Every structure is written in C-alpha cells, then in structure tokens.
C-alpha cells in the first residue's frame, strides 16, 4: 500500500528522470578545444618526440619556507681511515667452559 505522499514524490522523481537529456554514453562528444588539439598532436607524434620526454615541462616553482638544502648522503659523512676491528683492542675474557676451564681460548 502506498501513501499519497510517497506516490507524489515518486511521480515527481519520474518526471525529473524523463526531463533529463540523453544518457552520456549515447550523447555526441563536444568539439575539441585548443588544448585538446595541442595534446592530440603531442600524443600522435613519435614516442621519442613527446613533450614529456623532451622535458619541456619544468618544475621551477617556489616552495613555502624557501629552497631546501641539497640532500646529504652517506658519502658526505666523515669517515675514519681505519676499521675499529683492526686495532689491537683489549677484549673481555671469554667465559669458562668444560673444554676450556680457564676461559682463555681464542
């Protein structure tokens, strides 16, 4: 059973559906504008001739807070000349075991 409010609302919805233009899939495409025509020329060109590969797009823009400093890699960190394992270091004694009761095995 439908109420009159539901039926009126449903009728209004059906009227709006019928008043809509053709579905998007069957409607004709709009004409190409200038930017689309330029992109068509670029995409239909030789693959090695695209504007992206020629690097014609630049990213020279300013970031809030100024320019960032160059990244520091491990190659720029100060390095020692000698390995710490090559020096004669005093290492603690090894624990005593059944085979080496004094713990002096090396």
Secondary structure, DSSP 8 states (H G I E B T S, - for coil): ---HHHHHHHHHHHHHHHHS-S-TTTS------HHHHHHHHHHTS-GGG-TTTTT-S------TTS-------TTSS---SS-TTTS----------SS-TT----
